[in-house]
Amino acid sequence: GHALGHRGGLSHLHVPGTSPLHRLAPEAKLAGLLGFVVAVALTPRHAVVAFAAHAVVLLVVVALSRLRPRLVLVRLTAIVPFVAFALFVPFIATGEQVTVLGVSVSEDGLWATWNIVAKATIGATAGIVMAATTPVPDILHGLTRLRVPRVMVGIIAFMFRYLDLLADQLGRMRQAMVARCHDPRWLWQARPIAASAGALFVRSYERGERIHQAMLARGFTGSMPDLDDRHATAGDWLAALAPAALATIALVVAVVG
């Protein structure tokens, strides 16, 4: 089995399947995701046709992943706070004013809202597909094969491994605060909240020290073993980089045209 192959961390995001995206090597998918997201981020906000092309490419990728549309949409709600903030931009931005539904708003603000919403939606959906089709251990192995420093991979691995554990511990501390008549929702409870955050930090640090000592006693050499000997083929690289290539072409056409 894989190291870290458990239900903890963020492994619950993975949706088992046999789609073409599930079968691609993780390092190829990571490189393809990075290239696609960079192309989308660099797309000028006025290039509506380019954003439409990005969306079409992404819809094809979602279809190939065989993920349920409802699952993707539910997970996409994570960007709602960013979208909600973006909706206020036209009302506070300066510049030339235009009338929309009888309300005067900034034209630059409207374009800024469109830019935020379009890029956040496309980028988040791409990340959702990546997380749903690739288990956390495979992502870590992919990072290692892409020559990401092993120290960083190790930090990311332990973050995935203990994120849920820390969240559970924080929840228990919050319940203890409520039982002692402290309500963490209000500003005047900032002092006990800060004390709890400090206690959580100390406990996390001590836990990390104990885990590190235990791993050293078991022969840990500074990097997690790669138990998967399957590497990306030329076909994996071509398939994974195709969306990034198409997004780059749309970007170049938008900039040059």
N, C-alpha and C positions, 0 to 999 in steps of 0.2 A: 504493500500500500504506500501511499504518499505520506511524507512528513506533513504534519498539520492537517491530515485528512480527517476532519471531524466536523461536527455540526456547530461548533463554536465560531467565534470570529465573524467573518462575513460570508461564510460558506453557504448560508441559507439563501443567498442571492442566486446561487447556481441552480439552473433548471436542467436536470439530466435529459439527454436526447441524443439522437443520431443524425442530426442535420449536417449539411456540408460545413457549416460554421463550427459545430461542435468538434468535428474531426480535424480541423486545421490546427497546425502546431501553434502553441501559445506565443512563441517569440514572433512569428509572422503576424499573428493577430495584433499583438502589441504595437509592432512597427506600423501596421496598416492603420490602426486607430490613431496613433500619434500623427501620421501624415494627413489623415482625413481631418482631424480636429484642427490642425495648424492651418490647412487650406481654408476651412470654414472661418476660422478666427481672422484670417487676413483678407477675407472678402469684403470689399467696400460696402457700406450700408445701402448705397443707392443701387447696387447690382442685384435687383430683385430677380432677374432671370437666373443669375448664378445661384442664388439661394434656392430657387425652384429646382434647379438641377441637383443641388446637394440633397434636397428633400427626396427627389425621385430615386437617387442612388441609395439613400438610406432606407427608403421603403422596400426596395429590392432586397437589401441586406436583411431587413427584418423578416421579409417573406422567406428568404432562404434559411433563416435561423429557426423557422417553424415555431416561434414563440406566439403565445396567444395575445392578440391585440389588447385585450383587457389587462393582462399582466403588465404590458409595456406602459399603458396609460396610467395604471395605478402607481407604478414606480415613478412615472414622470411627474407626479404631483409633488415630488421633492423640490421642484424648481418654482413652485407657486409663490413662495416669499419673494424671489427675485422678480418674477413677473409682476407681482403686486406693487413692488417698488417702482418698476419701470413704468407702470401706468400713471404714476404721479409726475413723471418727468415733463410731459408736455405742459403741465400747469405751472411749473416752477422755472422752466428754462426760459432764457431770453431769446431775442431775435425776432424775425418777422412773424407776425401773428396771422393765423388762418382760422376760419370758422368751421367747426365740425359739430353737427347736430345742434346748432345754435349756441355753441360754446366757443369762446376765443381761446385758442391754444397756440403754443409755439410750434412753428414748422420744424425747426431743428429738433425740438423735443419729441415730435412725432417720429422723426427718423431715428432718434436715439432709442426710443421705445421699441420700434421695429427691429433695430439692430440687436438690442439686448434679448428680446423675445425670440427672434429667429435663431441667433447663435446659441442661446441657452437651450432651446428645445432640440436643435439638431445635435449639439454636443452631448447633452444629457442622454438622448436616445441612443447615440452611438456607444456611450459608456454603459448603458443598461444592457444592450445587446452583448457587449464584451463580458460583463459580469455574469450574465445569464448563461452564456455558452462556454465559459471557462472557469473551472474550479480554482479556488484561491491557491492551492499548491502548484497548479500548472502556471498560474500567473507569476508566482515567485520563480519557478524554474525558467520561465521565459525571460524574466528580467536578468537572471544569471547568465543565460546564453546570449543576451544582448550586451554583455560585458558591463552591466551596471555594477558599481563597486559592491563587493560582498557585504561590506559593513552596512550599506544602505539597504540591501536586500534583507539582511538579518533584522534590521530595525523595523522594516515594513512587515516582515513575517511575524514578529512578536506583537506588533500593533494589531494585526489581524487576529492573532491568537488570543490576546487578552482584552480586546476592546469590549466584548460582551461581558467579560468578568468585571471590568471596572464599572461598566454601566450598571450591572446588578448591584455592585457594592455601593455605588452612588445612590441607587434607589433605596437600599436598606438604610443608608444614613439619612436620607430625606424622610423616610417613615419614622425613624427615631426622633428626628427634629419635630415632626408633626405631633408625635406622641407626647412631646415635652412642651406643647403649646407654642411652637415656633411655626409660623406659616411662611415658607420660602417664597411665596408669590409677592410679598410686599417689600418696598424699599427699606423700611426701617428694620427689616430682618437681615440687612446686609452683613452685620457682624457675625452672627452664627453661620451664615452661608459661607463667608470667607474662612471661618474656622474649620468648617467641614471640608472645604476645598483644600486647605492646608493639610488636614489630617489624611485626606485621600491621597495627596501627593506623597506624604511621608510613607504611608502604607504601601503605595505603588513602588516607591524607591526600594523599600526594604524587601518587598516581594521579589523585585528584579534582582537584588543582590543574592537572595537565597536561591533563586532559579539559576543564576549564573554559576554560583558555586556548585550546585548539583550537576549542572551540565559539564563543568570542568572535571568533576570527579568521575564522569562517565566517558571522558575522552573527547569532549568537544574541542575542535580545532579552530573555531572562528567562522565556519560556514556550514550551512545545512547541506546534507548529502543530496545529490540529484539521483533519485531512484528510477527515473524515466529515461531510458536510453534512446527514445525515438526523437529524432531531430527533424527540423523542417526540410521538406523537399522543395525542388524548384516549383512544382505545382502549388504547394502551400504558399510560397512567396508571391507567385503570380496572382493567385486568387485573393490573398489578403491585402495586397497592395493595389488591386484594381480600383476599389472605391476611392482610395487616396489619389490615384492617378487621374480618375475622372473628375474629382473635385478640384484638383490642381489645374486641369485643362479648363474647367469652367471659370476658375479664378483668373487665369491668364487671359482668356477671351474677354472677361469683364473688364480687366484693367487695360488691356490693349485697345479694345473696342470703345 
